[in-house]
Amino acid sequence: MLECGMLEQDRRALRRRSAILCKELVVDALLIQSLQADDILTESMAESIMAEQTSQKRSWRLLLLLPKRGPRAFSSFCSALRETEQQHLCDLLTQSPEKDGKVTPKQSIQPEEEPEGITGQLVLQATEKKRERFVDSPLPLPTQEGIAAKRARTHAESMEFSLDADSPINTPVLPCTPDFYLSHCQQSYRMNSSPRGFALVISNVTFDPCAAPDLDPRKGGEVDDEVLRKVFTELDYLVTVHRDLTAQGMRTCIENFCRRPDHRTVDSCVVCLLSHGVEGAIYGTDGQLLQLDWVFESFDNAHCPLLQNKPKMFFIQACRGEEMDCGVEQIDGPARTCSPSCEQRDAGREGQGDANSRQRGDMGRPRIKLPQRSDMICGFASLKGQRICTAAMRNTKRGSWFIQELNTSLRLHARDTHLADIMVQVNGRIKEREGYAPGTAHHRCKEMSEFTSSLCKDLYLFPKYQPQY
């Protein structure tokens, strides 16, 4: 049995910093495991915390439990913060109340969320007086809006909202077991080369202000490409990241990637494209568009024969239009919103095959023919439908919703879930999320991701498993 509750001074420190903790605390598996190891949390408590859908809810539930978990709970929590590289929160909790004074201009709170609108960027700021008045409040800080002096975007231009306060997890990719591999390898794509394949990440964060004056910097985009680099490296891919390329630069980069002769020796490939976008295309830093159909064509069975019959994975973090999804009220459930969704058919163009690919084998027998395009799966951060092309959501500190959820699902479920089901999980998680920007038109806005697939088998990544020959 734990002794009676937390010391009053420690309880006050938690209460005093509850607003900041709810906003910035990353409650991941490592932090929870640390508290369990110190007997601060029971297994059922840990499960109830991690079952919450958002980081803020997990933080709130943990902060409600800690004061009831004995006098050691505070020091154990601070130790867990240090172990999970959240030293700044530990310092904040252990700082004496006398040091809590007025926030100087140098320390003033900068916007965490910066919703970008059709007329430009809405920059959220907290003034010193407002910061003082609400320092102990669990409610979000009030904000004032400033409209950047930019001309309105045209229909062909894009936007990407920067919202929410969730953070990517850093839990190590869970390994596949030998029994699972042996029971599933026969009906799935071959996936045991080391490396599993090559991964290309193109991330456009900063755009040329002269050539593309209406494309704002994608603050938080650098978080996305680092998250992708880490998770695919752990999944045994050789990852190459390119930042800030023009449309022609992206084209050249993809062409060189497709022509790599070592695709012959690996079992798959991954391509991640992160930028501003419109339906069917993404922007280079020069404001020119790269058509996604050309990207898919570059990897088809005619143009990339070394990847024939091998799975090719694409992840597109970009808007597909300007329209914001405000959500609709769910009529048979609690007071929350629910995003509409729609299904998109594979939009692959059936081009003319390369004459060299129509070869005949020995004795004049024709070779097996393949469709022009097959064995691909592509995840999109936002919907494309008949009436609506929606914007994608991005947090300026922690990256985009879509990449966050993809990262989480790959780390926790790639061990025993094929990729199509992982993308369904990503859809489900994003459906539950809502924008957090009180006082703006973007508060409680929604996003809905989707994916298309021409996979012909189950696609398991079998993380960290190497067959013994």
C-alpha positions, 0 to 999 in steps of 0.5 A: 500500500502507498502512504497517504497522498502527495506532500502539499508543496508538491501538490501545489507545484503540480496545480500551479503548472497544470496548464503548461503540463497539459499542453507540453507534457509528452505522456508516452510508453517510456514515461509510463513505464518509468512510473510503473517501475517505481510503483507509482502507477498500477498496470490498470492505471497505465492502461487507462492513461494510454487508452486516451485518444490525445496527449492532452487527455493522457496528461490530464488523467495522469495529473489527476492520479499523481497527487493520490499516489503517495509522497514519492510520486512527485520525485518519481514523476520528475525523474521520469521527466528527466529520463524522457528528455523533458528536463524543462518541465522538471525544472519548471516544477522544481522552480521556487514560487518566488521566481514566478514573476512577470514574464519579461518580453524575452520570455513572452509566450510565442504562438504554438499553433498558427492557423493559416487561412485563405487570406494569409496567416493568423498569428496567435500571440499571448500578451504579458498581461494575459499570461500573468492573469491565466498562469494558474488556469487550466484553460488555454491562453487567450489569443489575439489575431494578427493578419499578415499583409499578404494578398488572398490565395487563389483557388489553385494555391494551398494552405496547411493549418497548424493546430493541436497540441499532440506530439509524436511518440518515440517508443521503439518500433516493436519487433516481430516475433519469429512465430508471427513471421513463419505463420504469415510470410507465405501469404504476404510480400517477401520482406526479409532483405536487409535493408528492407529497401530504400526510403526517399523523403522530400520535405519542402519547408521554406519556399522562395519568397520571390517565386512563391510569395503565397506559400508560407513556410511549413513550420513543423515540416522539419519535425515530420521529415525527422520523424519519418527518417527515424521510424523508417530507419528503425524499420530497416530502410536506408533513408535519404532526406532532401529538404527544400527542392524546386519542382525540377529538383524533386523530379530529378531526385525521384528519377535518380532514386528510381534508377538505383541499381540496388533496388534489385537486391531489396524487397520494397521501397518507400517515398514520402513527399511533404509540401504544400499542395493541390489536388493531384500535385505538390509544390516545389519551393519555386511555386511550380507544381509536380504532378503526383501522377508522374511520380506514380508513373515513375515507379510503375512496372514499365519505368522501374522494372527492378521493383516489379512485383515488389511493394511500393509505399507512398505517403503524401503530406500535403493539402489537396485543396483549400476547403477546411472541414468544419465537421458535422455534429454526430446525431447519435453520440456524445457532443463531439464532431465526426468528419465525413469521409469518402472513397477514392479510386486509384487514379493511376494513368495507364500509359504506353509500356516501354517496348523493351518490357515486351520481351519474349523468353526462350523458345519464343514463349511470351513472358508473363505480362503485368499491369502498367501499375500495380503493387502500390499503396499511397496514404494521403493526409487529406481527402479528395472527393467529388465536392470537397478537396480538404486541407491538411493539419500541421502543428508548428512544434510537433509536425502534422497530424497524418505523420504523427499518427502514421509514426505511432501506428508503425511503431506500435503495430507494424509487428503484427499488422499489415500496412493496409490495416495500419492505414485504416488505424491512421484514418480512425485516429485522425477522424477523432482529432480536432483542431485547437485554436480557440477564438479562431474559425479553425477551432475544432476543425477536422481532417480526414486522411485516406489511402489507395491501394493496388497491393496484391498481397498482405504487406507486413514489414516484419520489423527487426526480424531476420530469417536464419538460413 
